[in-house]
Every structure is written in structure tokens, then in C-alpha cells.
Amino acid sequence: MKLHEAPAPRRKTGSAFPLEHVLAIGVDKFKLALLVKHTDDALVDFIEQQLADLEKGGAKRKSVKGRAFRNCLSVRVGNDHLRIEWSPNRTVYPYWLTVEFNPNPYLRAGAEAVRELASFFRLLFGVNTARIMSQALVLRMDVNIDFDINVLEGTLVSMKEKRGGANVMRDFDGKGTLATLYVGVLGSDCRLTVYDKAAETLRRELKSTAWVTLAALASPKDWQLVVRKLQAKEKEKTIPEHWRMEVRCQRKGGYLLSEVAGLASSFDGVRLFHLQPDRAPFNTSLGRTFMGLACHVGIEVALQALDNNDRRSMQRAISRLDQIEWFNAEILRDYIKAAIERLAPMFCAPGRPRLPGASQQQVPTRSLPVKQPPSVPARQQAITTVLPRALKVGMRPTDQSADKRVRL
């Protein structure tokens, strides 16, 4: 009897296990708002004075977005800028001030840069910083998760109780491969976007020289030289694989920072499957047709195009597919919490400084409002402690009156 060797285990492809290829977790956009009801005249005057001092120190005036505010200032903090708009231009408006910036440059620079950012908010809001930051509303927060592989390769999207995939949009590249995925509609509290970040970076780099390159290509003399330069540049600089998943949290009316992670529940009904085209029935002509249609219009719509028997067969096959491990509501919630923890120094009051060499003693940041008399006079307590030691070593106390008081 001829023995057959056991089949070799199938190699795990990188696209099926992308959590091992996470490059970074960060926050791409962050916008805070200070409510009018949380301000008073003294606080408004203080913040306006601080902003005036910042403008004198080099901050630049900018045009406001829309007509919500009267003033806008671009302030450089560390290696990046913060956009601050304040003083509402309407009689009834909930926000008195907004701060918008990209936290990623500070997160990449390290903890010291984040502390510098937190110091700026303490400078802007003064002693009220802890209260203001705890009451501030988050108007927008984009959490990004970067991968070094194409996580969309072989991915099908299914949305529970969403006929036609109305909340899913897809863009395809020139080769017909899924290049961008959008889950959610404009105006929803939470949207998901997965796209090729490397391609976006390349487009941004080529945009500055696009017109010069096109003009040279149109020239009968210079086009060959331009082509050679582009080929040489492509060989010198190869852009590595870089895909980004963004969770865009933007609720009308804002939300507290502690509520951001809860927005991930918006994706409870969304399922993403890893498709294996070499498995039946997807490797048949009908299966390949179904896959092409499902990638464009969604699984539910593609199933409606099949007859009853084929639909039931395809539904059973889809139910046996593995869901991709890089996406579900619980994973998104963990990603958002990780991003919030990195921004925590902005929202926490600074620790009280300690005296050098003292383990428990702290420097008070402000004096006590009422002076409490000690139960034992400090001088009498000191003499009571030191006097017996002095008598033991043969020293004569210098304060005789104090000695008499102690003997009494």
C-alpha cells in the first residue's frame, strides 16, 4: 500500500493576517470646541488677551471658515500649527472658540512634543485649563490605523439590514482592483475609509510639478528628456506599501472625549469577509461573475441577481467565509481608545512638582485659603523634641524661659 505524504500546511498570506502589519495608530484630525455656556466675562477677557499676545509673538491672522466666527489665528506650536477661531459672529451660537489641528506630528515626535502641546493649552486657558478641557466637546476626530500591506485585497463587504449597500462606496484603480472603501454616509456620526495612502502621497508630491511636466511632455523637443528623468526618479525613490484605515468620528453637536470610543458601535452590522477565489463555488464562471458584481454593488444586491438555487448555494458559501481580522466594532473601539490614551496629557492636569530629594513632600501650587492654627505650638513642639537630646550629650539649653515652660 502506497503511503501518501500529508499535504503541506497552506502558507498564511499577509493580506489575511494584517494585524501583524500595523505600522502606526494615530489621530489625523482633531477639532475641539469651547461652549459659550462654559465661559464668563473674565475668562473671555483672559483668552482674548492671550491670543493678542500670541499674535504679537508671530502668530498669523487667517480668514475664517464660513461665517461662524469673527477671528482666526494660526499658531505655531512645536513643528506644526494650530488653527484657532473664536468670538462667534452670530447672536445665538453654541461655541465660543474652536481649536483644530493634526495631532500626528506631535505623536510621532514623542511624549515631549505632546507635553509641549499640553503646555500651550495651559498657556491659552490659564488656571481654568483642567475644567475647560474636561468640558470641551470634540467636533471631529479622525483615528488612523496604518498598514504596510493592501488590506482590501480579496475583501467583500456585507451590511446587516442595508439593502443595496447604500452605505458602502468603492473606488477601483486602473487594474480593476479595489482601491478605496467607504462605509457610512455623509452626515453620519462615524464613517470608515480605507485607501491607498502611498498613492495619495505620490499624487501630492507630483502635484507641485504637474503643470511643468505636462508642458514638457507636449513639447516636441523636451518630452524624451522628461520621460528619462521620471524613469530615473522612479528607480531612485520607491514608495513602500502604505494603506490607511480612518475612523472619522463627527457627530453633529459634538461629544465628550469619553464618548468617542462608543461611536464604534455604528459598525456592529458591518461584516467584511476575506474572499478566496480558488475555493468553490467562487472558482466557477458563475462564482467569478458574482464576485465581480458583489465588489461593485455589494453582496445583497449581487445575490438578488441569482436564481433561487444559486442564491442559496452562494449564501451558504459566504456564511462559511472567514471574516477579516482587521475590522469589527470591538477592534475599532480598541484603536480609538489607544489613540485617546496618547492624547491624554492634553486633558489631564499636570502633576504637582516635588522638592529635590523629597519622596513625599510636594511644592504647593497655591496657598491654603484659611490658616489653621496647629494643635501644639511649633516652637514648643520643637523644644520638647530637641531638649532631652541636648541634655544627654551635656549641652546646656540656651533658652531658659523655654526650659521652664517645658518643665511645667
C-alpha positions in Angstrom: 0.0 0.0 0.0 1.4 3.3 -1.1 1.5 5.9 1.6 0.8 9.5 0.6 2.6 12.3 2.3 0.5 14.7 4.3 -0.2 17.9 2.4 2.0 20.9 3.5 0.1 23.5 5.5 -1.0 26.4 3.5 1.0 29.5 4.0 -0.7 32.3 5.7 -0.8 35.3 3.3 -0.1 38.7 4.6 -3.4 40.1 3.4 -5.3 37.5 5.6 -3.4 38.5 8.8 -2.9 42.2 8.6 -2.9 42.9 12.3 0.7 41.8 12.2 1.4 44.6 9.7 0.1 47.6 11.7 2.6 50.4 11.2 1.1 53.1 13.5 -2.0 54.3 15.3 -2.6 58.0 15.4 -5.1 60.9 15.1 -5.1 62.6 11.7 -7.5 65.4 12.5 -8.8 66.8 15.8 -11.2 69.7 16.5 -12.2 70.9 20.0 -14.9 73.4 20.9 -15.4 75.6 24.0 -19.1 76.2 24.7 -20.4 79.7 25.3 -22.3 78.5 28.4 -18.9 77.4 30.0 -17.4 80.9 29.7 -17.8 84.2 31.6 -16.5 87.7 31.0 -13.3 87.2 33.0 -12.4 84.0 31.1 -13.2 85.6 27.7 -11.1 88.6 28.5 -8.2 86.4 29.6 -8.3 84.2 26.5 -8.5 87.2 24.2 -5.5 88.8 25.9 -3.5 85.6 25.5 -4.5 85.4 21.8 -3.4 89.0 21.3 -0.1 88.3 22.9 0.4 85.2 20.6 -0.3 87.4 17.6 2.3 89.9 18.7 4.7 86.9 19.1 4.4 85.8 15.5 1.0 84.0 15.1 -0.7 84.9 11.8 -4.2 86.1 11.1 -6.2 83.8 8.8 -9.6 84.1 7.1 -12.4 82.3 9.0 -14.2 79.3 7.5 -17.8 80.3 6.8 -19.3 83.0 8.9 -19.5 81.3 12.3 -16.6 83.3 13.9 -15.1 86.8 13.7 -11.4 85.9 14.3 -9.0 83.2 13.2 -5.4 82.7 14.2 -2.7 80.2 13.1 -0.3 79.5 16.0 2.9 77.5 15.6 3.4 75.0 18.4 6.4 72.8 18.1 6.7 71.6 14.5 3.1 72.2 13.4 0.3 74.8 13.5 -3.0 75.1 15.4 -5.9 76.9 13.8 -7.9 78.8 16.4 -11.3 80.5 15.7 -13.1 82.5 18.3 -15.8 85.1 19.1 -19.0 83.9 17.4 -20.4 86.0 14.6 -24.0 85.0 15.4 -26.3 86.1 18.2 -27.1 82.5 19.1 -24.2 80.1 18.6 -23.2 77.3 21.0 -19.4 77.6 20.6 -17.2 80.5 21.6 -13.9 79.0 20.5 -12.6 76.1 18.4 -9.1 74.6 18.0 -8.3 72.4 15.0 -5.0 70.7 14.3 -3.3 67.4 13.2 -2.0 65.6 16.3 0.1 63.1 14.3 3.2 65.3 14.0 3.2 65.6 17.8 2.5 61.9 18.4 5.3 60.9 16.0 7.7 63.3 17.8 7.2 61.6 21.1 5.9 62.3 24.6 7.9 65.6 24.9 6.1 67.1 21.9 2.7 66.0 23.4 3.6 67.7 26.7 4.6 70.8 24.8 1.1 70.8 23.1 -0.5 70.4 26.5 1.6 73.3 27.9 0.2 75.5 25.1 -3.4 74.8 26.2 -2.4 75.7 29.8 -1.0 79.0 28.5 -4.1 79.7 26.5 -6.7 78.8 29.2 -4.7 79.6 32.3 -5.7 78.1 35.7 -9.0 77.0 34.1 -7.4 74.6 31.7 -8.4 71.4 33.5 -12.0 72.4 33.8 -12.2 73.7 30.2 -10.6 70.6 28.7 -12.9 68.3 30.6 -15.9 70.2 29.4 -14.7 70.8 25.8 -16.6 69.0 23.0 -14.9 67.0 20.3 -16.4 68.2 17.0 -14.2 65.9 14.9 -11.7 63.2 15.5 -10.1 61.1 12.7 -8.3 58.0 14.1 -5.9 56.4 11.6 -4.5 52.9 11.5 -1.7 52.4 9.0 -0.7 49.0 7.4 2.2 48.0 5.2 0.1 45.7 3.1 -3.1 46.0 1.0 -5.8 45.1 3.5 -8.5 45.4 0.8 -7.1 42.6 -1.3 -9.8 39.9 -1.6 -12.4 41.7 0.6 -16.2 41.5 0.3 -18.4 43.8 2.3 -21.8 42.9 3.8 -24.0 45.3 5.8 -26.8 44.0 8.0 -30.2 45.3 7.1 -28.8 47.5 4.4 -30.2 46.6 1.1 -28.2 47.5 -2.0 -25.1 48.5 0.0 -26.4 52.1 0.1 -23.9 53.0 2.8 -20.9 51.4 1.0 -18.9 53.1 -1.7 -16.0 51.7 -3.6 -13.4 53.1 -6.0 -11.3 50.9 -8.3 -7.9 51.6 -9.8 -6.9 51.1 -13.4 -6.4 47.4 -13.0 -9.9 46.8 -11.6 -8.6 46.3 -8.0 -10.5 47.7 -5.1 -8.5 50.8 -4.2 -10.8 52.7 -1.7 -13.6 51.6 0.5 -16.1 54.0 2.2 -18.6 52.7 4.9 -21.1 55.2 6.1 -22.8 58.2 4.6 -22.1 61.9 4.8 -23.5 63.3 8.0 -23.4 60.1 10.0 -21.7 60.1 13.4 -19.0 57.7 12.3 -17.6 56.8 8.9 -14.9 54.3 7.9 -12.5 54.9 5.0 -9.8 52.5 3.7 -7.5 53.8 1.0 -4.0 53.7 -0.5 -2.0 56.2 1.4 1.1 55.7 -0.7 -0.8 56.7 -3.8 -2.1 59.8 -2.1 1.4 60.7 -1.0 2.7 60.2 -4.6 -0.1 62.4 -6.0 0.7 65.2 -3.5 4.4 65.1 -4.4 3.8 65.2 -8.1 1.1 67.9 -7.9 3.7 70.7 -7.5 5.4 69.8 -10.8 2.4 68.5 -12.7 2.0 71.5 -15.0 5.7 71.7 -15.8 5.8 68.0 -16.6 2.7 68.2 -18.8 4.1 71.2 -20.7 7.4 69.4 -21.3 5.7 66.3 -22.5 3.7 68.4 -25.0 7.0 69.8 -26.4 8.4 68.1 -29.4 12.0 68.5 -28.1 11.8 68.0 -24.3 9.4 65.1 -23.9 12.1 62.4 -24.2 14.3 64.1 -21.6 11.3 64.4 -19.2 10.5 60.7 -19.6 14.1 59.7 -18.8 14.0 61.9 -15.7 10.8 60.4 -14.5 12.1 56.9 -15.0 15.3 57.7 -13.1 13.3 59.3 -10.3 11.0 56.2 -10.1 14.1 53.9 -9.8 15.7 56.1 -7.1 12.6 56.5 -5.0 10.3 53.6 -4.5 7.3 54.3 -2.3 6.6 51.3 0.1 3.2 49.8 0.5 1.2 52.0 2.8 -2.6 51.6 3.4 -4.6 53.6 5.8 -7.9 52.9 7.6 -9.5 56.0 9.0 -12.4 56.1 11.5 -13.9 59.6 11.1 -16.0 60.5 14.2 -18.0 63.6 13.6 -21.3 63.9 15.4 -23.5 67.0 15.0 -23.4 68.9 18.3 -20.1 67.3 19.3 -19.4 64.8 22.1 -17.2 64.5 25.1 -13.9 62.7 24.7 -15.0 59.8 26.9 -17.9 59.1 24.5 -15.8 58.8 21.3 -15.0 55.1 21.7 -18.7 54.3 21.8 -19.2 55.5 18.3 -17.6 52.3 17.0 -20.9 50.6 17.7 -22.1 52.2 14.4 -20.3 49.4 12.6 -21.9 46.5 14.5 -23.9 45.5 11.5 -20.9 45.7 9.0 -19.1 42.5 8.1 -16.0 42.2 5.9 -15.1 38.8 4.5 -11.8 37.5 3.2 -12.5 36.0 -0.2 -10.6 33.0 -1.5 -11.2 32.9 -5.3 -9.7 29.4 -5.6 -12.4 27.8 -3.4 -15.7 26.5 -4.8 -18.1 28.0 -5.8 -16.1 31.2 -6.3 -13.8 29.5 -8.8 -16.5 28.8 -11.3 -17.7 31.1 -14.0 -20.8 31.9 -12.0 -18.8 32.5 -8.9 -16.4 34.9 -10.7 -19.3 36.8 -12.1 -20.9 37.0 -8.7 -17.6 38.2 -7.1 -17.2 41.0 -9.7 -20.7 42.2 -9.2 -20.5 41.9 -5.4 -17.3 44.0 -5.3 -19.1 46.8 -7.1 -22.7 46.8 -5.7 -22.4 44.7 -2.5 -23.3 41.2 -1.6 -27.0 41.7 -1.1 -27.6 43.2 -4.5 -25.4 40.6 -6.2 -27.4 37.8 -4.6 -30.7 39.2 -5.9 -29.4 38.8 -9.4 -29.1 35.0 -9.0 -31.9 32.4 -9.2 -33.2 30.7 -6.1 -30.9 27.7 -6.1 -27.7 29.6 -7.0 -28.6 32.2 -4.4 -29.0 29.6 -1.6 -25.7 27.9 -2.7 -23.8 31.3 -2.7 -25.3 32.3 0.7 -24.1 29.1 2.3 -20.6 29.6 0.8 -20.5 33.2 2.0 -21.5 32.1 5.5 -18.5 29.8 5.6 -16.1 32.6 4.7 -13.7 33.9 7.3 -14.3 37.4 8.5 -11.2 39.6 8.1 -9.4 40.1 11.4 -8.6 43.8 11.0 -12.1 45.0 11.1 -15.0 44.8 13.6 -16.6 47.2 16.0 -14.6 45.8 19.0 -11.2 46.3 17.2 -12.2 49.8 16.2 -13.1 50.6 19.7 -9.7 49.5 20.9 -8.0 51.5 18.2 -9.9 54.7 19.3 -9.1 54.1 23.0 -5.4 53.7 22.1 -5.4 57.0 20.2 -7.2 58.8 23.1 -4.6 57.5 25.6 -1.8 59.0 23.5 -3.6 62.4 23.7 -4.3 62.1 27.4 -1.7 64.7 28.6 -3.7 67.4 26.9 -6.7 66.7 29.1 -5.0 65.8 32.4 -4.0 68.4 35.0 -0.1 68.5 35.4 1.4 66.7 38.3 2.5 68.9 41.3 6.3 69.4 41.4 8.3 67.7 44.1 11.2 69.1 46.0 14.6 67.5 45.1 15.4 64.6 47.3 12.0 64.5 49.0 9.9 61.4 48.4 6.5 62.6 49.8 6.9 66.4 50.2 5.3 68.5 47.4 5.5 72.1 46.5 2.1 73.7 46.9 0.8 75.3 43.8 -1.3 77.8 45.7 -1.7 78.9 49.4 -4.4 77.5 51.5 -7.4 79.8 51.8 -7.5 79.6 55.6 -4.6 79.3 58.0 -5.3 76.6 60.5 -3.6 77.0 63.9 -1.6 73.9 64.9 -2.8 71.9 67.9 0.7 72.2 69.5 2.8 75.4 69.1 5.6 74.7 66.7 8.3 76.2 68.9 7.2 74.3 72.0 7.0 71.1 70.0 10.5 71.6 68.6 12.0 72.3 72.0 10.2 69.3 73.6 11.8 67.1 71.0 15.3 68.6 71.0 15.8 69.3 74.7 16.2 65.7 76.0 18.8 65.0 73.3 20.8 68.1 74.3 20.8 67.2 78.0 22.0 63.7 77.1 25.1 65.0 75.4 25.9 67.6 78.1 24.7 70.6 76.2 23.1 73.5 78.1 19.9 74.8 76.6 20.2 78.5 75.5 16.6 79.4 76.1 16.0 79.2 79.9 12.4 80.5 79.7 11.5 77.8 77.3 13.1 75.3 79.6 10.9 76.4 82.4 7.8 76.2 80.3 8.7 72.7 79.3 9.3 71.6 82.9 5.8 72.9 83.8 
